[in-house]
Amino acid sequence: MKNIVIGSGPAGRLASYELGKLGEEVTLIEKKHIAGTCLNEGCMVVCALTDISKFIDSNRRFNEYGFIKSQIDVSYDKIVAKIKETQEMLRKLNQMENESVGNNVIYGEAKINEDVVEVNGESMEYENLLIATGARPQIPDVKGSEYGLTNKDILKLDDVPDKLNIIGGGIIACEIANIYSTLGSEVNVIVRSEFLKEIDIDVKNYILKHLISDVNVMEHTDISECGKNKVVLSNGNELEGVPFFATGRIPNSEIAQGFVDLNPDNTIKVNEFMQTSRDNVYAAGDVTGGWQLTPVARMEGICAARNMANYLNKVSYESVPQSISLNTEVSFVENEKIGDIETETISLPAIAGPGAFWKILSGDTGYAKIEFDKQNNKIKKINSISPSSVSDVAYLSYLMRIDSPLDEYSNFLEIHPSTDTNYKIIKNLWL
């Protein structure tokens, strides 16, 4: 076999597809479900549940305005059933996509033995190997940790918990808190250091005040024990509620231990070509650490695939856009090309745009904070909170990556109101 790919998450699946399109012979090996964490346990599940929470939020708003009178009766088990039904459909489509370019998809647990990959009792030699085995939730070493849920368990819940204690203070913790507080849970977020410490402080405060105001966030607080329906804090106080761990992720790199070099955190060490310490072995996605984002994993997988097919390709992590999926989306990006030069910062409250019309009356259409290099007419940093911020910031991040001055945006013809937010942001910078 010329090319073997282990793991079918965003990195492995896209790498296999790219290799197939390039006319390469490919076997894709998946341990459980095609499409990996993203579809089966991660962002797609979060997005599906956030769609529900957005609907509930809109219904509440319309009832307050008085032109719709309705009550919502949420059936969590039916939501879960429909998510699983959709996942089954997408798995079939993802497999069909890979097979459409001639790839062979095998299900089973792979093992690496030098120049041979073993799966289901069969040994296969390879010319090139890609390890894209992803990552899994990190469980803290505390008494009773076996009672804690993670993102892997969301679709195993029978109903919305009455009380939920989320341990962790990153993006996943924030997204889960938003979903279940909107669905009716009483939610605590317990953070050992600071909540959302990686994002702009003004954006964090906006999120706490306007987007998850019903959530009780407890910073500089640790836990000492978990129970089936409780969390014991380090100060001895007990909080009733189901424990949920959002305490980071660890790489599924055991398959590569002793075979290729690992980083100190046990992620697989790669260069800018996604190449490991062995010339014909590559790695991509969450197992390599770094940006644990689906689009980045796809980019890394495609980069690795092109190099495996002898089309020299490097990966670039400049201006990577990120988001937090809440009832109003939060997105942000930084242009690393702009160094420590004098910049201007502007804040723009209440930016209207797609999905914002019915939020104008209550004044919660969003917020944007932009750090701007006025001399070169370029954005250095942008934090945007709006219903359309995901697409807005993705577009602006592209301008950052191609190092384009913003006055070139005047040549862009929009479909109203798709880019209203972009237009207002850039217009204010021009002024």
C-alpha positions as CSV (number, residue, x, y, z in Angstrom):
1,M,0.0,0.0,0.0
2,K,1.4,3.4,-1.0
3,N,-0.3,5.6,1.6
4,I,-1.9,4.7,4.9
5,V,-3.8,7.2,7.0
6,I,-4.7,6.3,10.6
7,G,-7.7,8.3,11.9
8,S,-10.6,9.8,9.9
9,G,-11.2,13.0,11.8
10,P,-10.9,16.3,9.9
11,A,-7.1,15.9,9.4
12,G,-7.1,12.3,8.3
13,R,-10.4,12.4,6.3
14,L,-9.3,15.5,4.3
15,A,-5.8,14.1,3.8
16,S,-7.2,10.9,2.4
17,Y,-9.5,12.7,0.1
18,E,-6.8,15.0,-1.1
19,L,-4.5,12.0,-1.8
20,G,-7.3,10.3,-3.7
21,K,-7.9,13.3,-5.8
22,L,-4.2,13.4,-6.7
23,G,-4.5,9.8,-8.0
24,E,-2.7,8.2,-5.0
25,E,-3.4,4.8,-3.6
26,V,-4.9,5.2,-0.1
27,T,-6.1,3.1,2.8
28,L,-7.9,5.1,5.6
29,I,-8.1,3.3,8.9
30,E,-10.7,4.4,11.5
31,K,-11.1,2.9,15.0
32,K,-14.7,3.8,15.5
33,H,-16.6,6.5,13.5
34,I,-15.6,8.3,10.4
35,A,-15.3,12.2,10.8
36,G,-13.7,12.0,14.3
37,T,-14.4,14.1,17.4
38,C,-15.8,17.0,15.4
39,L,-18.9,15.3,14.0
40,N,-19.4,12.6,16.6
41,E,-18.5,14.2,20.0
42,G,-17.3,17.8,19.5
43,C,-18.1,20.9,17.6
44,M,-20.9,19.5,15.4
45,V,-22.7,18.3,18.5
46,V,-22.2,21.7,20.2
47,C,-23.4,23.5,17.1
48,A,-26.5,21.3,16.9
49,L,-27.4,22.0,20.5
50,T,-26.5,25.7,20.2
51,D,-29.0,25.9,17.3
52,I,-31.6,24.8,19.8
53,S,-30.5,27.3,22.4
54,K,-30.6,30.1,19.8
55,F,-34.2,29.1,18.9
56,I,-35.2,29.2,22.6
57,D,-33.5,32.6,23.0
58,S,-35.3,34.0,19.9
59,N,-38.6,32.6,21.1
60,R,-38.2,34.3,24.5
61,R,-37.4,37.6,22.7
62,F,-40.4,37.4,20.4
63,N,-42.7,36.6,23.4
64,E,-41.3,39.7,25.2
65,Y,-42.0,41.8,22.1
66,G,-45.6,40.5,22.2
67,F,-46.1,39.4,18.6
68,I,-45.6,35.7,19.3
69,K,-47.2,33.9,22.3
70,S,-45.7,30.5,22.7
71,Q,-44.2,28.1,25.2
72,I,-41.5,25.7,24.4
73,D,-41.5,22.1,25.7
74,V,-38.0,20.7,25.1
75,S,-37.7,17.0,24.6
76,Y,-34.0,16.4,25.1
77,D,-34.1,12.7,24.2
78,K,-35.7,13.5,20.9
79,I,-33.0,16.2,20.2
80,V,-30.4,13.5,20.9
81,A,-32.1,11.0,18.7
82,K,-32.2,13.5,15.8
83,I,-28.6,14.5,16.3
84,K,-27.6,10.8,16.1
85,E,-29.8,10.3,13.0
86,T,-28.0,13.2,11.3
87,Q,-24.6,11.9,12.4
88,E,-25.4,8.6,10.7
89,M,-26.3,10.3,7.5
90,L,-23.1,12.4,7.5
91,R,-20.9,9.4,8.3
92,K,-22.3,7.7,5.2
93,L,-21.7,10.8,3.1
94,N,-18.1,11.2,4.4
95,Q,-17.3,7.6,3.6
96,M,-18.9,7.8,0.2
97,E,-16.8,10.9,-0.5
98,N,-13.6,9.1,0.3
99,E,-14.5,6.0,-1.6
100,S,-15.5,8.2,-4.6
101,V,-11.8,9.0,-5.3
102,G,-10.8,5.3,-5.0
103,N,-9.9,5.2,-1.3
104,N,-10.2,2.0,0.8
105,V,-11.8,2.6,4.2
106,I,-11.2,0.1,6.9
107,Y,-12.6,0.0,10.5
108,G,-10.5,-1.3,13.3
109,E,-7.7,-0.4,15.7
110,A,-4.4,0.1,14.0
111,K,-1.0,-0.6,15.4
112,I,2.4,0.5,13.9
113,N,5.3,-2.0,13.7
114,E,8.1,-0.2,11.8
115,D,7.2,-0.2,8.1
116,V,4.0,-2.2,8.7
117,V,0.6,-1.2,10.0
118,E,-1.5,-4.0,11.6
119,V,-5.3,-3.9,11.7
120,N,-7.9,-6.6,12.1
121,G,-5.2,-9.3,12.0
122,E,-3.8,-8.0,8.6
123,S,-0.4,-6.5,8.1
124,M,0.1,-3.8,5.4
125,E,3.3,-2.3,4.3
126,Y,3.4,1.4,3.3
127,E,5.5,4.0,1.5
128,N,4.0,6.9,3.4
129,L,2.1,7.0,6.7
130,L,-0.1,9.7,8.2
131,I,-1.0,9.6,11.9
132,A,-4.1,11.6,12.6
133,T,-5.5,10.0,15.7
134,G,-6.8,13.2,17.4
135,A,-7.1,13.9,21.1
136,R,-9.4,13.1,24.0
137,P,-10.7,14.9,27.0
138,Q,-8.3,15.3,29.9
139,I,-9.6,14.1,33.2
140,P,-8.2,15.7,36.3
141,D,-6.7,13.5,39.0
142,V,-9.3,14.0,41.7
143,K,-11.3,11.6,43.9
144,G,-14.5,10.6,42.1
145,S,-13.4,11.7,38.7
146,E,-15.1,8.7,37.2
147,Y,-18.5,10.4,37.9
148,G,-17.5,13.4,35.7
149,L,-19.0,13.8,32.2
150,T,-17.1,15.2,29.2
151,N,-18.1,16.2,25.7
152,K,-18.0,12.5,24.9
153,D,-21.0,12.0,27.1
154,I,-23.4,14.8,25.9
155,L,-25.4,12.4,23.8
156,K,-25.6,9.8,26.6
157,L,-27.6,12.1,28.9
158,D,-31.3,11.1,29.3
159,D,-32.4,14.6,30.0
160,V,-31.3,18.1,30.7
161,P,-29.6,18.1,34.2
162,D,-31.4,20.2,36.9
163,K,-27.9,21.4,38.1
164,L,-24.6,21.2,36.2
165,N,-21.1,21.9,37.6
166,I,-18.7,22.6,34.8
167,I,-15.0,22.3,35.8
168,G,-12.8,24.4,33.4
169,G,-12.7,27.9,32.1
170,G,-12.0,27.7,28.4
171,I,-14.1,27.9,25.2
172,I,-15.7,24.4,25.6
173,A,-16.7,25.3,29.2
174,C,-18.3,28.5,28.0
175,E,-20.2,26.8,25.2
176,I,-21.5,24.0,27.3
177,A,-22.6,26.5,30.0
178,N,-24.5,28.5,27.4
179,I,-26.3,25.4,26.0
180,Y,-27.5,24.0,29.3
181,S,-28.3,27.2,31.1
182,T,-30.6,28.1,28.1
183,L,-32.1,24.6,28.2
184,G,-33.0,25.3,31.9
185,S,-30.1,23.9,34.0
186,E,-28.7,25.8,36.9
187,V,-25.1,26.0,35.9
188,N,-21.9,26.7,37.8
189,V,-18.5,27.1,36.1
190,I,-15.6,26.3,38.4
191,V,-12.3,27.8,37.2
192,R,-8.9,27.1,38.8
193,S,-7.5,30.4,37.4
194,E,-9.5,32.8,35.2
195,F,-12.5,32.3,33.0
196,L,-11.7,32.7,29.2
197,K,-8.2,34.0,30.1
198,E,-7.0,33.8,26.5
199,I,-9.5,36.3,25.1
200,D,-9.8,40.1,25.4
201,I,-11.0,41.2,28.8
202,D,-13.6,43.5,27.4
203,V,-15.0,40.7,25.3
204,K,-15.0,38.4,28.3
205,N,-16.9,40.9,30.4
206,Y,-19.5,41.3,27.6
207,I,-20.0,37.6,27.4
208,L,-20.5,37.4,31.2
209,K,-22.8,40.3,31.3
210,H,-24.9,39.8,28.2
211,L,-24.5,36.3,26.9
212,I,-24.3,33.9,29.8
213,S,-25.6,36.2,32.6
214,D,-27.5,33.2,34.1
215,V,-24.3,31.2,34.6
216,N,-22.5,31.4,38.0
217,V,-18.8,31.7,37.2
218,M,-16.4,30.9,40.1
219,E,-12.9,32.0,39.3
220,H,-9.7,31.0,41.3
221,T,-11.6,28.0,42.7
222,D,-10.5,24.4,42.6
223,I,-12.2,21.1,43.4
224,S,-11.1,18.3,45.6
225,E,-13.7,15.6,44.9
226,C,-16.6,14.7,42.6
227,G,-19.7,12.6,43.3
228,K,-22.4,11.3,41.0
229,N,-24.4,14.5,41.6
230,K,-22.0,16.8,43.5
231,V,-18.7,18.6,43.4
232,V,-16.7,19.3,46.6
233,L,-14.6,22.5,46.4
234,S,-11.1,22.7,47.8
235,N,-12.5,24.9,50.6
236,G,-14.8,22.1,51.7
237,N,-18.0,23.5,50.3
238,E,-20.3,21.2,48.3
239,L,-22.2,22.1,45.1
240,E,-25.1,19.9,44.1
241,G,-25.2,19.0,40.5
242,V,-23.7,16.8,37.8
243,P,-19.9,17.3,37.3
244,F,-18.8,18.0,33.8
245,F,-15.0,18.2,32.9
246,A,-13.9,20.8,30.3
247,T,-10.3,20.7,31.5
248,G,-8.4,20.4,28.2
249,R,-7.5,17.6,25.9
250,I,-4.6,15.1,25.6
251,P,-3.3,13.6,22.4
252,N,-4.0,10.1,21.3
253,S,-0.3,9.6,20.6
254,E,0.2,6.2,22.3
255,I,0.3,4.6,18.8
256,A,3.5,6.6,18.0
257,Q,5.4,6.3,21.2
258,G,8.9,4.9,20.6
259,F,8.3,5.1,16.8
260,V,8.6,8.9,16.2
261,D,9.7,11.8,18.3
262,L,7.2,13.3,20.7
263,N,7.0,16.8,22.3
264,P,7.2,17.1,26.1
265,D,3.4,17.2,26.3
266,N,3.3,13.9,24.3
267,T,2.0,15.5,21.1
268,I,3.7,14.2,17.9
269,K,6.6,16.5,16.9
270,V,6.3,17.7,13.3
271,N,7.9,20.3,11.0
272,E,6.2,22.8,8.7
273,F,5.6,20.0,6.2
274,M,3.8,18.0,8.8
275,Q,6.7,15.5,8.7
276,T,7.7,13.6,11.8
277,S,11.2,12.5,12.8
278,R,10.8,9.7,10.1
279,D,10.9,11.1,6.6
280,N,8.0,9.0,5.3
281,V,5.8,9.4,8.4
282,Y,3.6,12.4,8.8
283,A,1.1,13.6,11.5
284,A,-1.7,16.2,11.5
285,G,-4.5,17.5,13.6
286,D,-5.0,17.5,17.3
287,V,-2.4,14.7,17.9
288,T,0.2,17.3,17.0
289,G,-1.0,19.9,19.6
290,G,-1.1,23.5,18.7
291,W,-4.4,24.9,17.3
292,Q,-7.0,22.4,18.2
293,L,-9.5,23.6,15.6
294,T,-11.3,21.7,12.8
295,P,-10.3,24.1,10.0
296,V,-6.7,24.0,11.2
297,A,-6.8,20.1,11.3
298,R,-8.1,20.1,7.7
299,M,-5.4,22.5,6.6
300,E,-2.7,20.3,8.2
301,G,-4.1,17.1,6.7
302,I,-4.2,18.6,3.2
303,C,-0.6,19.9,3.7
304,A,0.6,16.5,4.7
305,A,-1.2,14.8,1.9
306,R,0.3,17.0,-0.7
307,N,3.8,16.3,0.6
308,M,3.1,12.6,0.7
309,A,2.2,12.9,-3.0
310,N,5.5,14.9,-3.6
311,Y,3.8,18.3,-4.1
312,L,5.9,20.4,-1.7
313,N,3.6,22.3,0.7
314,K,4.1,24.2,4.0
315,V,1.5,24.9,6.6
316,S,1.0,28.5,7.9
317,Y,-0.7,29.5,11.1
318,E,-0.9,33.2,10.5
319,S,-4.2,35.0,11.4
320,V,-6.1,31.9,12.5
321,P,-9.8,32.9,13.2
322,Q,-11.5,31.5,16.3
323,S,-15.0,31.5,17.6
324,I,-17.2,30.7,20.7
325,S,-20.5,29.3,19.7
326,L,-23.1,31.0,21.9
327,N,-26.6,32.4,21.3
328,T,-24.8,35.3,19.8
329,E,-21.5,34.3,18.2
330,V,-18.2,35.5,19.4
331,S,-15.2,35.5,17.0
332,F,-11.7,36.9,17.1
333,V,-8.4,36.9,15.2
334,E,-5.0,38.6,15.3
335,N,-2.7,39.6,12.5
336,E,0.8,38.4,13.7
337,K,2.5,40.1,10.7
338,I,1.9,43.5,12.3
339,G,4.6,43.9,15.0
340,D,4.9,46.2,18.0
341,I,3.9,49.4,16.2
342,E,1.6,52.2,17.3
343,T,-2.0,51.2,16.7
344,E,-5.4,52.7,17.3
345,T,-8.2,50.9,19.1
346,I,-11.9,51.5,18.4
347,S,-15.0,49.9,19.9
348,L,-18.3,49.7,18.0
349,P,-21.4,48.7,19.9
350,A,-24.6,47.5,18.4
351,I,-23.5,46.4,14.9
352,A,-26.5,45.4,12.8
353,G,-26.2,42.7,10.2
354,P,-27.5,39.2,9.3
355,G,-29.6,37.8,12.1
356,A,-29.5,41.1,14.1
357,F,-32.8,42.8,13.1
358,W,-34.9,41.6,16.0
359,K,-32.1,42.3,18.5
360,I,-32.0,46.0,17.6
361,L,-35.0,46.9,19.8
362,S,-33.2,45.5,22.9
363,G,-29.9,47.0,21.9
364,D,-28.0,43.7,22.1
365,T,-26.9,43.3,18.5
366,G,-23.3,42.9,19.6
367,Y,-20.0,44.5,20.1
368,A,-16.7,44.8,18.2
369,K,-13.3,45.9,19.3
370,I,-10.6,46.5,16.7
371,E,-6.9,47.3,17.0
372,F,-5.9,49.1,13.8
373,D,-2.7,49.9,12.0
374,K,-3.7,53.2,10.6
375,Q,-0.4,53.9,8.8
376,N,-0.7,50.8,6.7
377,N,-4.5,50.6,6.7
378,K,-4.7,47.1,8.2
379,I,-6.4,45.4,11.1
380,K,-4.1,44.0,13.8
381,K,-6.7,42.4,16.0
382,I,-10.5,42.1,15.8
383,N,-13.0,40.8,18.4
384,S,-16.5,40.7,17.1
385,I,-19.7,39.7,18.8
386,S,-22.7,39.5,16.4
387,P,-25.0,36.9,14.9
388,S,-22.8,37.0,11.8
389,S,-19.4,37.3,13.4
390,V,-18.2,33.8,12.4
391,S,-18.4,34.6,8.7
392,D,-17.4,38.3,9.2
393,V,-14.1,37.4,11.1
394,A,-13.3,34.5,8.7
395,Y,-13.5,36.9,5.8
396,L,-11.4,39.6,7.5
397,S,-8.8,37.0,8.6
398,Y,-8.4,36.2,4.9
399,L,-7.5,39.8,4.2
400,M,-5.0,39.6,7.0
401,R,-3.4,36.4,5.7
402,I,-3.0,37.8,2.1
403,D,-1.6,41.1,3.7
404,S,-4.2,43.2,1.9
405,P,-4.9,46.8,2.8
406,L,-8.5,47.4,3.7
407,D,-9.1,50.0,1.0
408,E,-9.2,47.1,-1.5
409,Y,-12.5,46.1,0.2
410,S,-14.1,48.9,-1.8
411,N,-14.0,46.6,-4.8
412,F,-16.1,44.0,-2.9
413,L,-19.8,43.9,-3.9
414,E,-21.9,42.5,-1.1
415,I,-25.2,40.6,-1.1
416,H,-27.2,42.7,1.4
417,P,-27.2,42.2,4.4
418,S,-24.6,39.4,4.3
419,T,-21.6,41.6,5.0
420,D,-23.1,44.7,6.6
421,T,-21.0,44.1,9.7
422,N,-17.8,44.0,7.7
423,Y,-18.8,47.2,5.9
424,K,-19.5,49.1,9.1
425,I,-16.3,47.9,10.7
426,I,-14.1,48.9,7.8
427,K,-16.0,52.2,7.1
428,N,-15.3,53.2,10.7
429,L,-11.6,52.4,10.3
430,W,-11.4,54.5,7.2
431,L,-12.9,57.5,8.9
